[in-house]
Amino acid sequence: MREHPPFVVSGAAHRATAVAGTRYYARTVSSAIAVIVVAAGSGTRLGHAEPKAFVPLGGDTVLAASVSGVLAMRRAPHLVLVVPGDRVEAARERFAVDAADVGAALDVVAGGATRQESVAAGLAVLPAAVETVLVHDAARALTPALLFDEVAAAVRARRHGIVPALDVVDTVKRVAVDGRVVETVDRSSLRAVQTPQGFPRSSLDHAYATARGEFTDDAALVAAAGLVVETVPGDVRAFKITVPADLRRAEQLLAEQRGTEARASEPSAADATPAAAARTALPRIGTGTDVHAFADDDTPLWLAGLLWPGERGLSGHSDGDAAAHAVCDALLAAAGLGDVGQIFGTADARFAGAHGEVFLAETRRLVEASGFLIGNVSVQIVGNRPKLAPRRTEAEVLLSRVLGAPVSVAATTSDALGFTGRGEGVAAIATALIVPA
């Protein structure tokens, strides 16, 4: 048997991994990307004796769930776990095989007295070949691999700091220490920032070398050093486990995920017949449609996975992305898994304000869990605006990346007929082809 360096096995790069709501295939190993998972905090607000990252979750620990998302990235990264000093050896033993299975290098180091000191300890062990560094809080245990890939890709493309962020949907008040409301804060420029936060290695090294004082996250530290930090859309699943209610929410989401996967894999009585076997071996086609009216407020427009600045937004429980929702319906129909309303119901607060990428990534996971791969998808947008042509390629690239398959996007008007012709909203029609895995 061929010998490999400690904790690095490059020959397992094609292993399929289903974790944290997203199933990915780790096809390549990239020593140029590192992910530092900060897991050295005490987490006293959770009410457990163990450090937060080692609190039980889904049959394992918070840290194990968090690491699962990292190891499901398309490019297996150099993984650095920063844990309490008395947990270093146990953590190394626990995660060595998981990292090796996808070809990821692994380091485990002791954290410091502060988060900043812990990240610095992680940075100190990275090899010179690392060019992009993602810093992730282990407490955001259900963060999907898609978000890690998004942040890493944005750092490489833009060459500066990138943080995932969600729109603030609640009204925000500034309150005095005595509880008196002082003012209502304009939320249009506010964002709720998550992790992983990504940076060029040189930028993060410089920021830590010149840091003056303590900062609540790496984006603030990097910005204080005079460097640029921008945002990409965050993910509702990347919430932070801080109090017992958060832990219960995470347990529920993991239980629902396991239940969905189990139902998708259960054979029916008809599956035992030769005719049924022949049918499942054939490609399957599904169609989907979605319609959203234009909103009457300042809601931003999200369509085909893209933000359209200056355009009137679409109303909906989520971001109203009719194109993304139609694609999800087509894929779910092809796989016989129901429809968007069943999987992403409006009663589910997790998907309030969620972007189309969240729905698409989860739909892909469900389709693949049911034994299919996505062949290709086409979606046609019907409406007077926005004008798709200038951004058609951008939309196709984004949707194809999320689904792992070619997606073509087209647009048309309805010649002034119907609600789309009157400019009251947007419709979308999608067709999807899936094939047995």
C-alpha positions as CSV (number, residue, x, y, z in Angstrom):
1,M,0.0,0.0,0.0
2,R,1.3,3.4,-0.9
3,E,2.5,5.6,2.0
4,H,1.0,9.0,2.5
5,P,2.0,11.9,4.8
6,P,0.3,12.0,8.2
7,F,-3.4,12.8,7.9
8,V,-3.2,13.3,4.1
9,V,-4.7,10.7,1.7
10,S,-5.1,12.1,-1.8
11,G,-6.5,9.0,-3.4
12,A,-9.9,9.4,-1.8
13,A,-10.8,12.6,-3.6
14,H,-14.0,11.2,-5.3
15,R,-15.8,10.1,-2.2
16,A,-19.3,11.5,-2.0
17,T,-20.1,13.3,1.3
18,A,-23.5,14.3,2.6
19,V,-23.3,16.8,5.4
20,A,-24.9,19.9,6.9
21,G,-27.7,20.0,4.3
22,T,-25.5,19.8,1.2
23,R,-24.0,16.8,-0.7
24,Y,-20.8,17.5,-2.5
25,Y,-18.1,15.5,-4.3
26,A,-14.6,16.4,-3.1
27,R,-12.9,16.1,-6.5
28,T,-9.7,18.0,-6.0
29,V,-7.2,18.6,-3.2
30,S,-6.1,22.2,-2.8
31,S,-3.1,23.1,-0.5
32,A,-3.8,26.7,-1.5
33,I,-7.0,26.9,0.6
34,A,-7.1,26.6,4.4
35,V,-10.0,26.6,6.8
36,I,-9.4,27.5,10.4
37,V,-12.2,26.3,12.6
38,V,-12.2,28.2,15.9
39,A,-13.5,25.8,18.6
40,A,-11.7,26.9,21.8
41,G,-14.6,28.8,23.5
42,S,-16.3,27.8,26.7
43,G,-19.9,28.4,25.6
44,T,-21.2,28.9,29.2
45,R,-24.5,30.2,27.9
46,L,-25.3,26.7,26.5
47,G,-25.5,25.4,30.1
48,H,-23.2,22.4,29.4
49,A,-20.1,21.4,31.3
50,E,-18.2,20.7,28.0
51,P,-16.7,23.5,25.9
52,K,-19.3,24.6,23.3
53,A,-17.7,22.8,20.4
54,F,-17.8,19.5,22.2
55,V,-21.4,19.6,23.3
56,P,-23.4,16.7,21.8
57,L,-25.3,17.3,18.6
58,G,-26.9,14.9,16.2
59,G,-25.2,11.8,17.7
60,D,-21.8,13.4,17.7
61,T,-20.6,17.0,18.6
62,V,-21.1,20.5,17.5
63,L,-17.5,20.5,16.2
64,A,-18.1,17.3,14.2
65,A,-21.1,18.8,12.5
66,S,-19.0,21.9,11.7
67,V,-16.1,19.9,10.3
68,S,-18.4,17.9,8.1
69,G,-19.3,21.0,6.2
70,V,-15.7,21.9,5.7
71,L,-14.7,18.5,4.5
72,A,-17.5,18.5,2.0
73,M,-16.0,21.4,0.1
74,R,-15.3,20.9,-3.6
75,R,-11.6,21.4,-3.0
76,A,-10.4,19.6,0.1
77,P,-8.7,22.3,2.2
78,H,-5.9,22.4,4.8
79,L,-8.0,22.1,7.9
80,V,-6.9,23.6,11.2
81,L,-8.8,23.0,14.3
82,V,-8.2,25.3,17.2
83,V,-9.5,23.7,20.4
84,P,-8.9,23.9,24.2
85,G,-5.4,22.7,25.2
86,D,-6.6,19.6,26.9
87,R,-8.6,18.5,23.9
88,V,-5.9,18.7,21.2
89,E,-4.9,15.0,21.1
90,A,-8.5,13.8,21.3
91,A,-9.5,16.1,18.5
92,R,-6.6,15.0,16.3
93,E,-7.5,11.4,16.9
94,R,-11.2,12.0,16.2
95,F,-10.8,13.8,12.9
96,A,-7.7,12.3,11.4
97,V,-9.5,9.6,9.4
98,D,-12.3,12.0,8.3
99,A,-9.8,14.4,6.9
100,A,-7.7,11.7,5.3
101,D,-10.8,10.3,3.6
102,V,-11.2,13.4,1.4
103,G,-7.5,14.2,1.1
104,A,-7.5,17.1,3.5
105,A,-4.4,18.0,5.5
106,L,-5.1,18.4,9.2
107,D,-3.6,20.4,12.1
108,V,-5.0,20.6,15.6
109,V,-3.6,23.4,17.9
110,A,-4.4,24.8,21.3
111,G,-6.4,28.0,21.4
112,G,-5.6,31.2,23.3
113,A,-7.4,33.2,25.9
114,T,-9.4,35.2,23.2
115,R,-10.8,34.4,19.8
116,Q,-8.2,36.6,18.2
117,E,-5.4,34.7,19.9
118,S,-6.9,31.4,18.8
119,V,-7.1,32.5,15.1
120,A,-3.5,33.7,15.4
121,A,-2.5,30.2,16.7
122,G,-4.2,28.6,13.7
123,L,-2.5,31.0,11.2
124,A,0.9,30.2,12.7
125,V,0.8,26.5,11.6
126,L,-0.2,27.1,7.9
127,P,2.3,26.3,5.3
128,A,3.6,28.9,2.9
129,A,1.6,27.4,0.0
130,V,-1.7,28.5,1.5
131,E,-3.0,31.6,-0.4
132,T,-6.6,31.8,0.8
133,V,-7.7,31.4,4.4
134,L,-11.3,30.9,5.7
135,V,-12.0,31.4,9.4
136,H,-15.0,29.7,10.7
137,D,-16.7,29.5,14.1
138,A,-17.5,25.9,15.1
139,A,-20.7,27.2,16.7
140,R,-22.1,27.7,13.2
141,A,-22.3,23.9,13.0
142,L,-24.8,23.5,10.1
143,T,-23.1,25.8,7.7
144,P,-23.3,24.0,4.3
145,A,-20.3,23.3,2.1
146,L,-21.8,25.6,-0.6
147,L,-21.1,28.6,1.6
148,F,-17.5,27.7,2.2
149,D,-17.0,27.2,-1.6
150,E,-18.8,30.6,-2.3
151,V,-16.6,32.5,0.1
152,A,-13.4,30.9,-1.1
153,A,-14.3,31.5,-4.8
154,A,-15.1,35.2,-4.1
155,V,-11.8,35.7,-2.3
156,R,-9.8,34.3,-5.2
157,A,-11.8,36.3,-7.7
158,R,-11.8,39.7,-5.9
159,R,-8.5,39.4,-4.0
160,H,-9.8,40.9,-0.7
161,G,-11.8,40.0,2.3
162,I,-15.2,38.3,1.9
163,V,-17.9,37.7,4.5
164,P,-21.3,36.1,4.1
165,A,-24.1,38.3,5.3
166,L,-27.9,38.2,5.5
167,D,-30.3,41.1,5.2
168,V,-31.7,42.3,8.5
169,V,-35.5,41.6,8.2
170,D,-36.6,42.7,11.7
171,T,-37.1,46.4,12.6
172,V,-34.1,47.5,14.6
173,K,-34.3,49.8,17.6
174,R,-31.5,51.6,19.5
175,V,-32.3,51.1,23.2
176,A,-30.9,52.9,26.3
177,V,-29.5,50.9,29.3
178,D,-32.8,51.5,31.1
179,G,-34.8,49.8,28.3
180,R,-36.1,53.0,26.8
181,V,-36.3,53.1,23.0
182,V,-34.1,55.8,21.7
183,E,-34.6,55.6,17.9
184,T,-35.4,53.3,15.0
185,V,-32.3,52.4,13.0
186,D,-32.4,52.3,9.2
187,R,-31.9,48.7,8.4
188,S,-31.4,49.1,4.7
189,S,-27.6,49.3,5.2
190,L,-27.4,46.7,8.0
191,R,-26.4,43.1,7.5
192,A,-26.1,40.1,9.9
193,V,-22.6,38.7,9.3
194,Q,-21.8,35.0,9.5
195,T,-18.8,32.8,9.0
196,P,-16.8,31.5,7.2
197,Q,-15.0,34.7,6.6
198,G,-12.4,34.5,3.9
199,F,-9.3,36.5,3.1
200,P,-6.1,36.4,1.0
201,R,-3.5,34.9,3.3
202,S,-1.3,38.0,3.0
203,S,-4.1,40.3,4.1
204,L,-5.0,38.3,7.1
205,D,-1.3,37.9,8.2
206,H,-0.8,41.7,7.8
207,A,-4.0,42.4,9.8
208,Y,-3.0,40.2,12.7
209,A,0.6,41.5,12.7
210,T,-0.6,45.1,13.0
211,A,-3.7,44.6,15.2
212,R,-4.2,47.1,18.0
213,G,-6.9,45.9,20.4
214,E,-9.5,43.1,20.3
215,F,-12.1,42.7,17.6
216,T,-15.3,40.6,17.5
217,D,-14.6,39.0,14.1
218,D,-11.8,38.9,11.5
219,A,-13.6,41.2,9.1
220,A,-13.5,44.0,11.7
221,L,-9.8,43.3,12.3
222,V,-9.0,43.3,8.6
223,A,-11.0,46.5,8.0
224,A,-9.2,48.2,10.9
225,A,-6.0,47.5,9.0
226,G,-7.3,49.6,6.1
227,L,-8.1,46.6,3.9
228,V,-11.3,46.0,1.8
229,V,-14.0,43.6,3.0
230,E,-17.1,42.8,0.9
231,T,-20.1,40.6,1.3
232,V,-21.6,37.6,-0.4
233,P,-25.1,36.3,0.4
234,G,-25.2,34.2,3.6
235,D,-27.2,31.1,4.4
236,V,-30.0,30.7,6.9
237,R,-28.5,27.4,8.0
238,A,-25.3,29.1,9.2
239,F,-26.8,30.4,12.4
240,K,-24.8,30.4,15.6
241,I,-25.4,28.0,18.4
242,T,-25.3,30.2,21.5
243,V,-28.1,29.4,23.8
244,P,-30.1,26.1,24.5
245,A,-32.8,27.2,22.0
246,D,-30.2,27.3,19.2
247,L,-29.0,23.8,20.1
248,R,-32.6,22.5,20.0
249,R,-33.1,24.1,16.6
250,A,-29.9,22.5,15.3
251,E,-31.0,19.1,16.6
252,Q,-34.4,19.5,15.0
253,L,-32.9,20.4,11.6
254,L,-30.5,17.4,11.7
255,A,-33.3,15.1,12.6
256,E,-35.5,16.4,9.7
257,Q,-32.5,16.0,7.4
258,R,-32.0,12.4,8.4
259,G,-35.7,11.7,8.1
260,T,-35.8,13.2,4.5
261,E,-32.9,11.1,3.5
262,A,-34.4,8.0,4.9
263,R,-37.7,8.5,3.1
264,A,-35.9,9.2,-0.1
265,S,-34.0,5.9,0.2
266,E,-37.0,3.7,1.2
267,P,-37.9,1.3,-1.6
268,S,-41.6,0.9,-2.5
269,A,-43.4,-2.3,-3.2
270,A,-43.4,-1.5,-6.9
271,D,-39.7,-1.2,-6.9
272,A,-39.4,-5.0,-6.8
273,T,-40.9,-5.5,-10.3
274,P,-38.8,-5.7,-13.5
275,A,-40.8,-2.9,-15.0
276,A,-40.1,-0.7,-12.1
277,A,-36.4,-1.5,-12.3
278,A,-36.4,-0.6,-16.0
279,R,-38.2,2.7,-15.3
280,T,-35.7,3.7,-12.6
281,A,-32.8,3.0,-14.9
282,L,-34.0,5.6,-17.4
283,P,-33.5,9.4,-17.4
284,R,-36.4,11.3,-15.9
285,I,-37.7,14.7,-16.9
286,G,-39.7,17.2,-14.7
287,T,-41.2,20.6,-15.3
288,G,-41.8,23.4,-12.8
289,T,-43.4,26.8,-12.8
290,D,-43.4,29.7,-10.4
291,V,-45.0,33.2,-10.3
292,H,-44.3,36.1,-8.0
293,A,-45.9,39.6,-8.0
294,F,-43.8,42.7,-7.7
295,A,-43.6,44.0,-4.1
296,D,-45.0,47.3,-3.0
297,D,-42.1,48.2,-0.8
298,D,-38.3,48.5,-1.1
299,T,-37.7,44.8,-1.4
300,P,-34.6,44.1,-3.5
301,L,-35.0,42.0,-6.7
302,W,-33.4,38.5,-6.7
303,L,-33.9,36.6,-9.9
304,A,-32.0,33.6,-11.3
305,G,-29.8,33.7,-8.2
306,L,-28.6,37.3,-8.9
307,L,-29.3,40.6,-7.1
308,W,-30.6,43.2,-9.5
309,P,-29.8,46.7,-8.0
310,G,-32.3,49.4,-8.8
311,E,-35.0,47.0,-9.8
312,R,-38.3,46.5,-8.0
313,G,-38.3,43.3,-6.0
314,L,-40.7,40.4,-6.0
315,S,-42.9,39.5,-3.0
316,G,-42.7,36.2,-1.3
317,H,-41.9,34.3,1.9
318,S,-38.3,33.9,0.7
319,D,-36.6,36.3,-1.7
320,G,-39.2,35.7,-4.4
321,D,-36.8,34.3,-7.0
322,A,-39.3,32.8,-9.4
323,A,-36.6,31.3,-11.7
324,A,-34.8,29.5,-8.9
325,H,-38.1,28.2,-7.5
326,A,-39.3,26.9,-10.9
327,V,-36.0,25.0,-11.3
328,C,-36.4,23.4,-7.8
329,D,-40.0,22.4,-8.8
330,A,-38.8,20.8,-12.0
331,L,-36.0,18.8,-10.2
332,L,-38.3,17.7,-7.4
333,A,-40.9,16.6,-9.9
334,A,-38.4,14.6,-12.0
335,A,-37.2,12.8,-8.9
336,G,-40.8,12.3,-7.6
337,L,-40.1,14.2,-4.4
338,G,-43.0,16.6,-4.3
339,D,-42.8,20.3,-4.9
340,V,-41.3,23.5,-3.4
341,G,-44.4,24.1,-1.3
342,Q,-44.0,20.7,0.4
343,I,-40.2,20.9,1.0
344,F,-39.9,24.7,1.7
345,G,-43.3,25.6,3.2
346,T,-44.1,29.2,4.0
347,A,-44.7,28.1,7.6
348,D,-41.0,27.2,8.0
349,A,-39.3,30.3,9.5
350,R,-35.9,28.9,8.4
351,F,-36.6,30.0,4.8
352,A,-38.0,33.4,5.5
353,G,-35.9,35.7,3.3
354,A,-33.7,32.8,2.1
355,H,-32.1,33.3,-1.3
356,G,-32.6,31.0,-4.3
357,E,-29.2,29.3,-3.8
358,V,-30.4,27.9,-0.5
359,F,-33.4,26.2,-2.2
360,L,-31.3,25.0,-5.1
361,A,-28.6,23.5,-3.0
362,E,-31.1,21.7,-0.8
363,T,-33.0,20.5,-3.8
364,R,-29.8,19.1,-5.4
365,R,-29.0,17.3,-2.1
366,L,-32.5,15.7,-2.1
367,V,-32.3,14.7,-5.7
368,E,-28.8,13.1,-5.2
369,A,-29.9,11.4,-2.0
370,S,-32.8,9.8,-3.9
371,G,-30.3,8.1,-6.3
372,F,-30.1,10.6,-9.2
373,L,-27.7,13.1,-10.7
374,I,-28.8,16.3,-12.4
375,G,-28.2,16.1,-16.2
376,N,-29.2,19.6,-17.3
377,V,-31.8,22.3,-16.6
378,S,-33.3,25.0,-18.7
379,V,-35.4,27.9,-17.3
380,Q,-37.3,30.6,-19.2
381,I,-38.2,33.9,-17.4
382,V,-41.4,35.6,-18.6
383,G,-41.7,39.3,-17.8
384,N,-41.0,42.8,-19.0
385,R,-38.1,43.4,-16.6
386,P,-35.4,43.1,-15.7
387,K,-33.5,42.9,-19.0
388,L,-31.8,39.5,-18.7
389,A,-29.5,39.7,-21.7
390,P,-26.6,41.7,-20.1
391,R,-26.4,39.2,-17.2
392,R,-27.5,35.9,-18.8
393,T,-24.1,34.4,-18.7
394,E,-23.6,35.4,-15.1
395,A,-26.9,33.8,-14.2
396,E,-26.1,30.6,-16.0
397,V,-22.6,30.3,-14.4
398,L,-24.0,30.8,-10.9
399,L,-26.9,28.3,-11.3
400,S,-24.7,25.7,-13.0
401,R,-22.2,25.9,-10.2
402,V,-24.8,25.5,-7.5
403,L,-26.5,22.5,-9.2
404,G,-23.3,20.9,-10.5
405,A,-24.8,20.7,-14.0
406,P,-25.4,22.9,-17.1
407,V,-28.2,25.4,-16.7
408,S,-29.5,27.5,-19.6
409,V,-31.5,30.7,-18.9
410,A,-33.8,32.4,-21.4
411,A,-36.2,35.2,-21.2
412,T,-39.3,36.5,-23.1
413,T,-42.1,38.9,-22.7
414,S,-45.8,38.1,-23.1
415,D,-46.5,40.9,-25.7
416,A,-48.3,43.1,-23.2
417,L,-50.7,40.2,-22.4
418,G,-51.6,39.0,-18.9
419,F,-50.2,40.1,-15.6
420,T,-46.6,39.8,-16.8
421,G,-47.5,42.0,-19.8
422,R,-49.0,44.6,-17.5
423,G,-45.8,44.6,-15.5
424,E,-47.4,43.2,-12.3
425,G,-44.9,40.3,-11.8
426,V,-42.6,37.7,-13.2
427,A,-43.2,34.0,-14.1
428,A,-40.7,31.3,-14.8
429,I,-40.9,27.9,-16.5
430,A,-38.3,25.2,-16.0
431,T,-37.5,21.8,-17.4
432,A,-35.0,19.4,-15.7
433,L,-33.4,16.2,-16.8
434,I,-32.0,13.8,-14.1
435,V,-30.3,10.4,-14.6
436,P,-29.8,7.5,-12.3
437,A,-26.6,7.8,-10.3
